[in-house]
C-alpha cells in the first residue's frame, strides 16, 4: 500500500518499519539533514554530492519532484545493467538512504537551473528501485556502485541503471587511491546516484528542446 508522507509526519514514520512505498516531496528542507547527518550513517568521510559530468541548463524549468522508495516492495536481487547480485550489507540498505537520493536530486536540479516548487503542476516522479555497493576480487579489490531508478514525466517513462567501478573514467576516485573500503564504497554509491540522474538529465534536455 502506498504511503504518502507529508513533511510534518516524515520523522514520525521513518522510525517505524514501512512495507509500502515511501513518498518524499523535494526539496525536503531540513528534515533530511535531521534524519541523515552530514557524515552519513557510519563514521568516516562525509557523503559528497558530485556534480554532473556534463553541464545542463533547464532554463528555469519549474517542477514538482516526487521521490518514491520502491526498494522494500520490489526487493531486487540485482539491477538491469549488471550481473552482480545485491548483498544489501552496506549502509545504503538503510531506509534513510532515500534522503541522500532526495538531496542529490535537489542539488543537481538546482545546479542545472531548474526550479523545484512543491506547488508546481508540472510533476516529475522518481522511483528508487535499488542501490548497493560491492567489493569484488581478492587482494586487488574492485569497488562497484549499483543504482537503478525509474523516472516518469508526462508521457515519458524510463528505467535507468548504472554499475560504476573505481576504474571507470567518471569515477570520483581511482582504483589506486589510498582510501578505506568504507570511504571507497560511499564514494562509488554517490557516483552511481549521480550517473543515474545524469542519464535522465540527457533525456530531459531532449524532451525540453522538443517542446520549445
C-alpha positions as CSV (number, residue, x, y, z in Angstrom):
1,X,0.0,0.0,0.0
2,X,1.4,3.4,-1.0
3,X,2.2,5.7,1.9
4,X,2.1,9.4,1.2
5,X,4.2,11.2,3.7
6,X,4.0,14.9,4.3
7,X,6.8,17.0,5.8
8,X,5.0,17.2,9.1
9,X,5.0,13.4,9.6
10,X,8.1,12.2,7.9
11,X,10.2,12.0,11.1
12,X,7.4,10.0,12.9
13,X,7.1,7.4,10.2
14,X,10.8,7.0,9.4
15,X,11.3,5.5,12.8
16,X,9.0,2.5,12.2
17,X,9.1,-0.3,9.6
18,X,7.4,0.6,6.3
19,X,6.0,-2.0,3.9
20,X,4.9,0.1,1.0
21,X,6.4,2.9,-0.9
22,X,7.8,6.0,0.8
23,X,6.9,9.3,-0.8
24,X,9.1,12.3,-0.3
25,X,8.4,15.7,-1.8
26,X,11.6,17.6,-2.9
27,X,13.1,19.9,-1.8
28,X,13.0,18.2,1.6
29,X,14.1,21.1,3.7
30,X,15.8,20.5,7.0
31,X,14.2,17.1,7.7
32,X,16.6,15.2,5.5
33,X,19.5,16.7,7.3
34,X,18.0,15.9,10.7
35,X,17.5,12.2,9.7
36,X,20.7,11.9,7.7
37,X,23.7,13.7,9.4
38,X,26.4,15.2,7.2
39,X,28.7,12.2,7.8
40,X,26.2,9.6,6.7
41,X,25.1,6.5,8.6
42,X,28.5,5.3,9.7
43,X,31.7,7.1,10.8
44,X,34.1,8.1,8.0
45,X,34.3,10.6,5.2
46,X,31.3,12.8,4.5
47,X,28.9,11.8,1.8
48,X,29.7,14.0,-1.2
49,X,27.3,15.2,-3.9
50,X,29.2,15.2,-7.1
51,X,28.2,17.5,-10.0
52,X,27.1,16.1,-13.3
53,X,30.0,15.3,-15.8
54,X,28.3,17.3,-18.5
55,X,26.6,20.7,-17.9
56,X,22.9,21.1,-18.3
57,X,20.7,24.2,-18.4
58,X,17.0,23.7,-18.0
59,X,16.3,27.4,-18.4
60,X,14.3,27.8,-15.2
61,X,12.1,24.8,-15.7
62,X,9.7,24.7,-12.7
63,X,9.0,21.2,-11.4
64,X,7.3,19.4,-8.6
65,X,9.6,16.5,-7.9
66,X,8.2,13.5,-6.1
67,X,10.6,10.7,-4.9
68,X,9.4,7.2,-4.1
69,X,11.3,4.4,-2.4
70,X,10.2,1.1,-4.0
71,X,13.1,-1.0,-2.7
72,X,11.0,-2.7,0.0
73,X,8.3,-3.8,-2.4
74,X,10.5,-4.7,-5.3
75,X,13.2,-6.5,-3.3
76,X,15.6,-6.6,-6.3
77,X,18.4,-9.0,-6.2
78,X,20.2,-7.2,-9.0
79,X,19.7,-4.3,-11.4
80,X,19.1,-4.5,-15.2
81,X,22.6,-3.4,-16.3
82,X,24.7,-5.6,-14.1
83,X,25.2,-9.3,-13.3
84,X,26.3,-8.5,-9.8
85,X,23.8,-9.5,-7.1
86,X,22.9,-7.3,-4.2
87,X,24.2,-8.3,-0.8
88,X,22.4,-5.4,1.0
89,X,25.1,-5.4,3.6
90,X,26.2,-1.8,3.1
91,X,25.0,1.3,4.9
92,X,22.8,2.1,1.8
93,X,20.4,-0.7,2.7
94,X,19.2,1.6,5.4
95,X,15.7,3.1,4.6
96,X,17.0,6.6,5.5
97,X,19.4,6.4,2.5
98,X,16.4,7.6,0.4
99,X,17.1,11.1,1.8
100,X,20.6,11.1,0.2
101,X,18.9,10.4,-3.1
102,X,16.5,13.3,-2.4
103,X,19.2,15.7,-1.5
104,X,21.1,14.6,-4.7
105,X,18.1,15.3,-6.9
106,X,17.6,18.7,-5.2
107,X,21.3,19.6,-5.6
108,X,21.7,18.6,-9.3
109,X,18.5,20.1,-10.4
110,X,19.4,23.4,-8.8
111,X,22.9,23.3,-10.3
112,X,21.2,22.8,-13.7
113,X,19.0,25.8,-13.5
114,X,15.7,24.0,-12.6
115,X,13.3,25.4,-10.0
116,X,11.9,22.8,-7.6
117,X,8.5,24.0,-6.5
118,X,6.1,21.9,-4.4
119,X,3.2,23.9,-5.8
120,X,4.1,23.3,-9.5
121,X,1.6,21.4,-11.5
122,X,4.4,20.0,-13.7
123,X,5.2,16.8,-11.9
124,X,8.2,14.6,-12.2
125,X,8.2,11.2,-10.4
126,X,11.4,9.4,-9.5
127,X,11.2,5.8,-8.1
128,X,14.3,4.4,-6.4
129,X,14.3,0.7,-7.2
130,X,17.7,-0.5,-5.9
131,X,21.0,0.7,-4.6
132,X,24.0,-1.2,-3.3
133,X,27.8,-1.3,-3.3
134,X,30.0,-4.3,-3.9
135,X,33.7,-5.1,-3.3
136,X,34.8,-7.7,-5.9
137,X,38.0,-9.6,-6.0
138,X,40.8,-10.9,-3.7
139,X,43.8,-8.9,-3.0
140,X,43.2,-6.4,-5.7
141,X,39.6,-5.2,-5.0
142,X,37.3,-3.6,-7.5
143,X,34.6,-1.3,-6.0
144,X,31.2,-1.2,-7.7
145,X,28.4,1.3,-7.2
146,X,25.0,0.0,-8.3
147,X,21.8,2.0,-8.7
148,X,18.5,1.8,-10.5
149,X,15.7,4.3,-10.7
150,X,12.6,4.7,-12.8
151,X,11.5,8.2,-13.9
152,X,8.1,9.3,-15.1
153,X,7.5,12.7,-16.6
154,X,4.3,13.4,-18.6
155,X,4.0,10.5,-21.1
156,X,7.7,9.6,-20.7
157,X,8.7,6.7,-18.6
158,X,12.1,5.0,-18.4
159,X,14.3,2.9,-16.1
160,X,17.9,4.0,-15.6
161,X,20.6,1.9,-14.1
162,X,24.4,2.0,-13.6
163,X,27.2,-0.2,-12.4
164,X,30.1,2.1,-12.0
165,X,33.5,1.0,-10.7
166,X,36.6,2.8,-9.4
167,X,38.2,2.0,-12.8
168,X,35.6,4.0,-14.8
169,X,36.6,7.4,-16.2
170,X,33.6,9.1,-14.4
171,X,34.6,7.7,-11.0
172,X,35.5,10.4,-8.5
173,X,38.1,8.0,-7.0
174,X,40.7,6.0,-8.9
175,X,41.4,2.3,-8.3
176,X,44.9,3.3,-6.9
177,X,43.6,5.9,-4.4
178,X,44.6,5.4,-0.8
179,X,41.2,5.3,0.9
180,X,39.5,2.9,3.2
181,X,37.0,0.4,1.8
182,X,34.2,2.2,3.6
183,X,35.1,5.5,2.0
184,X,35.5,3.9,-1.4
185,X,32.1,2.3,-1.2
186,X,30.5,5.6,-0.1
187,X,32.1,7.4,-3.0
188,X,31.0,4.9,-5.6
189,X,27.5,4.8,-4.2
190,X,27.3,8.6,-4.6
191,X,28.8,8.3,-8.1
192,X,26.2,5.7,-9.0
193,X,23.3,8.0,-7.9
194,X,24.9,10.9,-9.9
195,X,25.3,8.8,-13.0
196,X,21.6,7.7,-13.0
197,X,20.4,11.2,-12.5
198,X,22.7,12.4,-15.3
199,X,21.3,9.7,-17.7
200,X,17.9,11.2,-17.1
201,X,19.1,14.7,-17.5
202,X,20.2,13.9,-21.0
203,X,16.7,12.7,-21.9
204,X,15.1,15.6,-20.1
205,X,17.2,18.1,-22.0
206,X,16.0,16.4,-25.3
207,X,12.4,16.5,-24.1
208,X,12.6,20.2,-23.2
209,X,14.2,21.0,-26.6
210,X,11.4,19.2,-28.5
211,X,8.8,21.3,-26.8
212,X,10.4,24.6,-27.5
